[in-house]
Amino acid sequence: MSVVVELIGGVAAVITTLCWVPQAIKVIRTRDTRSLSLIMYLMLAVGIALWLVYGLLILSWPLIGANLVTLVLVVTILAMKLRFG
């Protein structure tokens, strides 16, 4: 049963993590971040970091992997927002 649960978590993690890739690519290519909310990305980065810590504490690899990759993507977008406004 726990293998099925981890598989569901893994698939969900992959899907929700990959959804950030197009936004990150667009921001990196265009450097246009005017329409992005700074407060939203700050809050999102903190929330993802907390999910990552939670995943580490309970040793959930889907949570750890997904939130680590998502945090990198979101922090990249946030850094571009801070740099290019």
C-alpha positions as CSV (number, residue, x, y, z in Angstrom):
1,M,0.0,0.0,0.0
2,S,2.8,2.5,0.8
3,V,4.4,1.9,-2.6
4,V,1.1,3.0,-4.2
5,V,0.9,6.1,-2.0
6,E,4.5,7.0,-2.8
7,L,3.9,6.5,-6.5
8,I,0.8,8.8,-6.4
9,G,2.9,11.4,-4.5
10,G,5.7,11.0,-7.0
11,V,3.5,11.5,-10.1
12,A,1.8,14.6,-8.4
13,A,5.2,15.9,-7.6
14,V,6.5,15.6,-11.1
15,I,3.4,17.3,-12.6
16,T,3.3,20.2,-10.2
17,T,7.1,20.7,-10.4
18,L,7.2,20.7,-14.2
19,C,4.5,23.3,-14.4
20,W,7.1,25.9,-13.4
21,V,9.5,25.1,-16.2
22,P,7.7,27.1,-18.9
23,Q,7.5,30.2,-16.7
24,A,11.2,30.0,-15.7
25,I,12.2,29.6,-19.4
26,K,10.1,32.5,-20.5
27,V,11.4,34.8,-17.8
28,I,15.0,33.8,-18.4
29,R,14.6,34.4,-22.2
30,T,12.7,37.6,-22.1
31,R,13.8,39.1,-18.8
32,D,10.3,40.5,-18.6
33,T,8.9,40.1,-15.1
34,R,6.7,43.2,-14.9
35,S,3.5,41.2,-14.8
36,L,4.7,38.9,-12.0
37,S,3.8,39.6,-8.4
38,L,6.8,40.0,-6.1
39,I,4.8,39.3,-3.0
40,M,3.4,36.1,-4.5
41,Y,6.7,34.8,-5.5
42,L,8.2,35.6,-2.1
43,M,5.4,33.8,-0.3
44,L,5.6,30.9,-2.7
45,A,9.4,30.5,-2.1
46,V,8.9,30.5,1.6
47,G,6.1,28.0,1.4
48,I,8.1,25.7,-0.8
49,A,11.1,26.0,1.4
50,L,8.9,25.0,4.4
51,W,7.5,22.0,2.4
52,L,11.0,21.0,1.6
53,V,12.0,21.1,5.3
54,Y,8.8,19.1,6.2
55,G,9.7,16.5,3.5
56,L,13.2,16.2,4.9
57,L,11.9,15.8,8.4
58,I,9.5,12.9,7.4
59,L,11.9,11.5,4.8
60,S,9.4,11.7,2.0
61,W,11.3,11.6,-1.3
62,P,8.5,12.8,-3.5
63,L,8.2,15.9,-1.2
64,I,11.9,16.4,-1.1
65,G,12.6,16.0,-4.8
66,A,9.6,18.0,-6.0
67,N,10.1,20.9,-3.6
68,L,13.8,21.1,-4.1
69,V,13.4,21.4,-7.9
70,T,10.4,23.7,-7.6
71,L,12.3,25.9,-5.1
72,V,15.2,26.2,-7.6
73,L,12.8,27.2,-10.4
74,V,10.8,29.7,-8.2
75,V,13.9,31.3,-6.7
76,T,15.3,31.7,-10.3
77,I,12.1,33.5,-11.3
78,L,12.2,35.5,-8.1
79,A,15.8,36.5,-8.6
80,M,15.0,37.6,-12.2
81,K,12.0,39.6,-10.8
82,L,14.3,41.3,-8.2
83,R,16.9,42.1,-10.9
84,F,14.8,43.2,-13.7
85,G,11.7,44.4,-11.9
